[in-house]
Amino acid sequence: MTVEFVFLGPVLVVLLLFLYLAGRVVEAHDQVDGAARDAARAASLARSAAGAQQAASQAVSADVNGWCGAPIVAGFSQDSQVVAVTLHCRLALSFTGSGGVNISGYAVAPLDQYVTRTY
């Protein structure tokens, strides 16, 4: 009985740590996707390209608390019907001894055609 526990104990600890790590990565993917969605919605309500970038940046900083770079806002032009936001983040996994995981999020929101915008 003791011999089996000596062999199975570390295996169970490693399995639990792996499950925690996998859960944290999945949760981070959800957070980044949500931040990209919120940024796209905020950018779609803006009236200028600079305002769209600023609104998207504010939405991202409110959602992910500083572990993502600035969002890339595309499609805010006169001929476009939608605005797209791409977000690149790095999840630090310092507790594992490795550097981290790169996570990307992407979202699209429609532009209201009846709002006056400056391009």
PyMOL commands that set and color helices and strands:
alter all, ss='L'
color gray80, all
select helices_A, chain A and resi 2-44+49-64+94-96
alter helices_A, ss='H'
color red, helices_A
select strands_A, chain A and resi 72-74+82-92+100-110
alter strands_A, ss='S'
color yellow, strands_A
deselect
rebuild
show_as cartoon
